[in-house]
Amino acid sequence: MALLPLFLFFLFLFLVNSQPSPGYYPSTKLSPLSFYQGYNSLWEPQHQTVSQDQSSITIWLDKYSGSGFKSKDPYRSGYFAVSVKLQGGYTAGVNTAFYLSNNEAHPGYHDEVDIEFLGTIPGKPYTLQTNVYVMGSGDGRIIGREMRFHLWFDPTADFHNYAILWNDEEIIFFVDDIPIRQYTKNNDATFPRRPMWVYGSIWDASSWATENGKYKADYNYQPFIARMTRFLIGGCSAYAATSCQPLSASPTGVGLSSTQYMAMRWAQQNHMVYDYCRDSSRDHSLTPEC
């Protein structure tokens, strides 16, 4: 009889960590772009290497600089994805990001949608942070909408697909086609509506990235490397005809299917470690969607 509780315990662990099927796979609906089809180097090209067939890029951070790239076109909606393999070991303070932004067009008053991988110390997992900024900090306040996760796999062991889908009604974040977060437009003031570019970067965020800045980037472990491949863009550029429609998030074309919603609930219930709407220290008058 003593074996039964032990069996149930391991069964519970298996179910918690077993990735459910979302029933719909947006990442399979598009063909990958070569890097230079969709992107150009933005800063520190000497800290990045594009593979000979242009299918992948390696970017790195050392004591001199990080590195970044940017899409050739701005988009007003779309599905944007990349497969990423992160560095293991000591990576505290390092921020590897894939995100949408119009900061260069609207400095100090920009919109941004982030997927960020926050480095860590050996024995502790990476944190995947999702965030949405609307109209930036033009009023002197930066109002973030962070949700953070500890992934159900080791992101340093292999490549995994990470995606942002943005349309007129919602923003959905995906990990291996599992929707982990759905941010719905409640009103124009809390939703990004201006065209954004797609970016990838690696940089030193020691002041906050790892346990609120407790652990800093240690350049004895440099270079800090991120590898990215399978670049997917299924969107409407800022110059596209008004009839352009981005890739849909679900088989119905609107919102998430019931199977996708259940998969998202699984991710949030078992792997979410922070939700800005549940943070009692936040002033929720600034985030009315909460």
Sequence and secondary structure as in RCSB ss.txt:
>XXXX:A:sequence
MALLPLFLFFLFLFLVNSQPSPGYYPSTKLSPLSFYQGYNSLWEPQHQTVSQDQSSITIWLDKYSGSGFKSKDPY
RSGYFAVSVKLQGGYTAGVNTAFYLSNNEAHPGYHDEVDIEFLGTIPGKPYTLQTNVYVMGSGDGRIIGREMRFH
LWFDPTADFHNYAILWNDEEIIFFVDDIPIRQYTKNNDATFPRRPMWVYGSIWDASSWATENGKYKADYNYQPFI
ARMTRFLIGGCSAYAATSCQPLSASPTGVGLSSTQYMAMRWAQQNHMVYDYCRDSSRDHSLTPEC
>XXXX:A:secstr
 THHHHHHHHHHHHHHHS    S  GGGSS  B HHHHEEEEE GGGEEE TTSSEEEEEE SS  EEEEESS E
EEEEEEEEEEE  S  TTEEEEEEEE TTTSTTS  EEEEEEE   TTS  EEEEEEESSTTTTS      EEE 
 SS TTTS EEEEEEE SSEEEEEETTEEEEEEE SSGGGS  S BEEEEEEEE TTTTTTTTTS   GGG  EE
EEEEEEEEEEEETTS TT     SSTTSSS  HHHHHHHHHHHHHHEEEEGGG TTS GGG TT 
